[in-house]
Amino acid sequence: MPTSRLYATTGYLAVLTSALVLISQIVLAVVFDYPDITKQPALAVLQRYHAAGPAVPLAWSAFAGGTLMIVPLALLFESVVARPSLRLRIATAFGLVAALAYTIGIMRWVLVARFLANAVVCAHNATEAATAALIFRAFAVYCGNSFGETIAPVAHGVWATILGHALLKVDRLPRWLGWAQIVTGAAIALRPLEYVGATTLGELGDIGVGAWTVLLALTGVLLAKGEKQQNSTTSGPS
């Protein structure tokens, strides 16, 4: 792929990825009271899921689509760096793992939660409703806690930290953006520490994910803008 198209494609995809994640989070916060709803019992979560209507699974689908787009994005960012190294290729592999782990964690809200929410509403007795809630909780621990909130943030943090170091050498991006990637990557990797009692560090990891998502959009804008400026200069009068 020519360099001009590479920068433009990476920039636009970065903005789209960030937009899908941020917009879906806003929708879920408004119509589903996410993430506070996750602190409620599983039965209450499923009942709220059903009552909120189709906007909830649609928002979760958009969220999953955004995280899955990290797969091509990680590969494109590797190509953006002028001289990819073995370390950066390893980082890209971590980015792919992060994308898949996030998607696995999120998809439980698209498929499992919708099925079990319907089962709770249609349950003939309290036992059936409680069973559905227990199944959902098991999936939340396996897909959510294990993949989405442990494997994914660790892999994401490693990728973002190494990528940030590599982006320091990309001329059309300001150096502070690379350092910001490094800092947010380190914060994201702390997310699983919540499960060993370090709640504050876990919350710092959540903040890191949000900050990184905004930085991703800004990086995409700068890449795309820089490409437009270069094309304008190239096509201008000589």
Steps between C-alpha positions, in 0.01 A plus 500: 500500500641846409603713799232762432220245501649326804489813716152594380359150553656470846372843598143447388483152652635631831232770511226252411617250762507766769159635395335158518636438849422845639151531348401150611620580854293818508189317379547224757547756777176674404267207429657224711669688786831333410739440672312554829242236404769231523511552877142375526401133540503303175122461503451877519753551220313263268165659581640846426657367178162380376316814610748731324405364158702440181729801554703299753604203282556739208732713713687193624535381139651835402734478799610150397549617142721782622722271703525247218620775267814517710614195301554685169595815690787328680634369169469842337676678786789259464532606137476871589826475691784551252714211624296233678707301747459156650382668819227684309390179328468337842299802615271461200436140603396628843269748328331215311458304823350806669252553217378140508485485881303825520260375234444169681427686821259742336314249283349337806285812521386460140423128494483348848341794681224542242413130510502482880312828540218354294519182707462701822198689369335180376592292808211304649636518851774652716722195459518537123578871532769432759656233277520744209660758728756244621593406142545868415722550803716203396546650153577837657784346699635290213461741207495831682737471795739254335516621139361854491645629827818296547650363180382792285632792708837335564549433128360844414736668745806324357398590144425864578822550697730359232300666221531834679877464509502424127273796419756734656694453176211577264569850366144609436389425858598714801728328748263566789244273331747212514571567867126516570463157338771366728339643815147384416632158398668457838176604673289259293724207594415565868129421447511135623648607834145570611460127550780486756355782708662804334170665408654843443747362247218317326309826469817664368505232231143592397600864479799397290276317252279807463797732456661264249181489295496880477870500412429246227252739339745788525777289348270407213406863437865606494593220259211578265551877527870469433426295190254760370753776553768302318267435207406869487866602497583244233215604270558873547668729246870437450 
